[in-house]
Amino acid sequence: MNRSSNSTPEYVRWAVPLFTALLLILQPAANAQNTANLINSLSATQQRERIAAARELGQASESDRQQAFRALVDRFAVEDKAGVRIALLRSIVKLQSDPNIVVDVVTKAQKDGEATVREEAARSAGRAFIRGTPELADAIFPLVSSGSCDNLPVEADSEPASANHLLANIKHVLLTLELKNGMDQCVAKMVKSYLSRPPQSLELLGTLPNAKDKAAALLLALEIVDGCRSDPSTYPQCLACAKTFQMSIAGAGISDPGFLENSRHLNSAIDDIEATVTGRKIPRTIRRYVGLPIVVLPLLGMIALIILSALLIRRRERKVHALEIDTIKADFSRQLDELGHSAQLEAARSALKHFTPPPPALRRNNIEVAGRFHQGVGVHGDFFNWYTTNDGDTWLYLVDVEGRGFLAAITSTLIRHVLDSTLESAANADPQKVLTLVDRQFENYGTTRDLAATMNLLQVSTSNKTLQLANAGMPAPLMFRYGQAQPDPIQAAGVYVGSGYSHYKIEPALAKETIGIGDLIVAFSDGVIEARNSEGTPWGVGGLSSQVMRYRDAGVEEIATKIIAGVTDYSGTETAQDDQCVVVIRIGNNPERRREESAPTIDISWEGTGVNTQVGFTIVNSIDAVHEIRVSLQPTVLKWAQRVMWGGDIDRLRMGVFEAILNSLRHAAKMGDRVRVTFRTDNSTAVVELHQPSEWRDWDKSLGTERRAFVASVAELKPEMAEWGTLLMLWYSDSLEVLRQGRLIRMNFSQKWRKGEK
Amino acid sequence: MKPNFKVEPAVRQGVIEITASYPEFAMTDAGFDEPFRQQLVQSYEKLAKTQENPNCILTLKVEVAGSPVVKAIYELWKAVRARLGVLILADYPPDYVRALTDLGLPSLPGFELVSNTNEAREKMVTRRTGPET
């Protein structure tokens, strides 16, 4: 057992490095005096002197000695060289007076050759020292009896064959003894060190149900079951034995908290193994490699997802940011363009205003002309002009230049110059020839077709009562003849000036119209009739005609103004998309003379004399018709009636005829149609006949036998009746006939008091 | 071309006054009758809802009147009578009163024909302000 005598030469061989190490270790720990002494003593070169210096360490002060001890322990913990470790252990044993502390230190000396030092330390402390399993197997009974297990553990791998011997002794101890004073822990420690693995462990586990000390057996069972987990092949057997033991302690009636806690641990361990065996749980060894990825992979996945999301968000933000920058750039560029365009448009407007100003209204005895211009959002180059020649003719042109902006303004200026100069040199030519010359002028300039323009050129001769028109692609002007309800377009045709007007002959190239006092001519650009309302419907010629008809009796300036106002109201915005240009021409200038001198709405003819006098009226259905009936027809009828009738009959005839004429104009004549009314006498009856162009289709319904019978039967008209005009015709006349399928209405008024016979 | 008639309702001293006008050629337009009639009645109804006095003065600022106008007046009279009010017609063109008379309107209860608006107002003052029964 004592092997220390064989290692004496080691001390000499390792003395120099040992004390060099001690010098380094102890230097910072010792106080100044002892350190100096120690250094002086250790600086000696003689081996014996160095050993003596080391021995003198034991006589140092208690404080220095404790510091030196702790330094030696720390140094021992990190030292690898076997000789130095043993030298350090010897010094530790020498320096430390408390044996228990020494044992604690030397317990860590588990390397080869260090068992001797441990044994020396244990024996110096008066403790048992077991070097291996054979010793332990023999020593277990005295150990358990002595109640001291301080020197365990022992060598772990010495002589495994002795494990069976140890197992037999432990089994014996368990079956015969109750382990007191912590010896259950001591035995558990032995089992863990030597018998934790099958087959010995399972054999021991099989013994445990019969153990005398149940608490100690439970500790051992926990150690053994825990040891089973490292080898899945033993699970079934381990599980069976553990369950048997579990059942054995179930009825033990032990209420010690420690025992109950250990029991729960065992139950849990058994459940764990059982779940593994039955496939409900992955074995721990496998879980170690599989469970980790199960937990870690989703975690990594989530982290990756978060990183990916962050990258995507960042990328999207960059895109949005880039888009915003692009938008800002585009806006800025557009604003620059708009500024440039606005400046260009403003320059174009100034040029147009300066070079193609609208002329003042023309007012002469036989003609009135006025125009209005409403500029569109861009400069489109519309303009008009007129002047009167020495022979009294009036020339007018209305031009719409192709394109927009500054180029259109320049083109307008150029075209106006060419038009004016051509008109001045070709005053005797007709409008078609003038436009031909203008087109040739453009060719001479060698211009491209970019300078093309549409235009109307009118020559109005009030002395000859004629109007001539040449039209190069403009909308046809409208002729509102006096006394005619609906306008007529003045048709002439031609391609654009500047695009071959002189070469392409389109008929009629020249329109010729007779004109009379009160006629109204309206020329306009396409921007007027092509203006659209919010629903996209254009104003059209219909809208223009209605507006002119409404204000046709007004002055030409007001008519022109009302046309522009009308198209603006219709489109619902002051901002026109295209230039709107209108010229209004009226032949004559005195409305009263106009009525007298022009073709009358009512033409009156007289025949015969006295009571046989006949009078006839031709009425043109127009907006002036009622006015003319009131101011012309009725006084004339009254004059005629006074010759042939008396008193109340006259008024009866007047009212009856008035309602009959209204009925005819409302239901049997279109605007512009003519209705002829004649008054004559037949014996003692005044006969009034209305010749109307359209059939009075429902005359029978209105004037049928039943209605007439009803009227004849009542003394007073009933307001509830439907056709009041028809009723009045029936009421006032003595008889009423409808002839020629409703085209001729004959009313008879008997003369109750013939004049001169009363 | 549609006649551009005007119907201007107002309340003066608690009395509903409607002034109507239309161009002469409205008499020859078959499309004039119904809109004019509706406008007269609706203008009255709108004001009558907020007035205690259901009486009404209708003034025609026109040159001519025919059976379409007479019928429109008759419809207005029916609306006024439905509220137990009185309709006074003023400024009806004199040359055409006979048709109005012959169609029986002046003899209707709660209908009066006067020469001008001032006369109508005077008549209205002498009347009770409440509904006529």
HADDOCK unambig.tbl for C-alpha pairs under 7 A between the chains (distance, minus, plus):
assign (segid A and resid 546 and name CA) (segid B and resid 1 and name CA) 5.60 0.50 0.50
assign (segid A and resid 623 and name CA) (segid B and resid 25 and name CA) 4.98 0.50 0.50
assign (segid A and resid 624 and name CA) (segid B and resid 25 and name CA) 6.55 0.50 0.50
assign (segid A and resid 625 and name CA) (segid B and resid 25 and name CA) 6.81 0.50 0.50
assign (segid A and resid 626 and name CA) (segid B and resid 24 and name CA) 5.75 0.50 0.50
assign (segid A and resid 626 and name CA) (segid B and resid 25 and name CA) 5.49 0.50 0.50
assign (segid A and resid 627 and name CA) (segid B and resid 24 and name CA) 6.12 0.50 0.50
assign (segid A and resid 655 and name CA) (segid B and resid 99 and name CA) 6.95 0.50 0.50
assign (segid A and resid 659 and name CA) (segid B and resid 66 and name CA) 6.95 0.50 0.50
assign (segid A and resid 662 and name CA) (segid B and resid 27 and name CA) 6.66 0.50 0.50
assign (segid A and resid 662 and name CA) (segid B and resid 28 and name CA) 5.53 0.50 0.50
assign (segid A and resid 665 and name CA) (segid B and resid 28 and name CA) 5.61 0.50 0.50
assign (segid A and resid 666 and name CA) (segid B and resid 28 and name CA) 4.77 0.50 0.50
assign (segid A and resid 666 and name CA) (segid B and resid 29 and name CA) 5.58 0.50 0.50
assign (segid A and resid 666 and name CA) (segid B and resid 30 and name CA) 5.40 0.50 0.50
assign (segid A and resid 716 and name CA) (segid B and resid 104 and name CA) 6.90 0.50 0.50
assign (segid A and resid 717 and name CA) (segid B and resid 102 and name CA) 6.68 0.50 0.50
assign (segid A and resid 717 and name CA) (segid B and resid 103 and name CA) 5.18 0.50 0.50
assign (segid A and resid 717 and name CA) (segid B and resid 104 and name CA) 6.34 0.50 0.50
assign (segid A and resid 718 and name CA) (segid B and resid 103 and name CA) 6.60 0.50 0.50
assign (segid A and resid 718 and name CA) (segid B and resid 104 and name CA) 6.96 0.50 0.50
assign (segid A and resid 719 and name CA) (segid B and resid 103 and name CA) 6.17 0.50 0.50
assign (segid A and resid 719 and name CA) (segid B and resid 104 and name CA) 6.90 0.50 0.50
assign (segid A and resid 724 and name CA) (segid B and resid 67 and name CA) 5.76 0.50 0.50
assign (segid A and resid 725 and name CA) (segid B and resid 67 and name CA) 5.35 0.50 0.50
